[in-house]
Amino acid sequence: EVIAPVMIIIGYYTRIGAVLIVGNMLVALLMAHMNELFALSKTGGWAIELQAFYLFNAVALFFLGSGKYAMKN
């Protein structure tokens, strides 16, 4: 939970860091938020909106890569 975001921030093997975050978020969803998967929050939004945000951003970063400012691809 610390190494992968640092890898992404500094641009060092960004795709590997993104895969680590995807794995971490899948485990978190399965272990802690499985009962909220199809639920809505009190305000009407998806109950696991923040967790899905992190998961889908990591997936997008894996497919898109780190860009031209990366230290090492």
MOGIKA-V161977 format. One record per helix or strand. SS is the DSSP state (alpha for helix, beta for strand). FROM is the first residue (numbers start at 1). TO is the last residue. If there is no record, write none. Layout:
ss=(SS SS)
from=(FROM FROM)
to=(TO TO)
This chain:
ss=(alpha beta alpha alpha beta beta alpha beta)
from=(3 12 14 34 40 46 49 72)
to=(10 12 32 36 40 46 64 72)
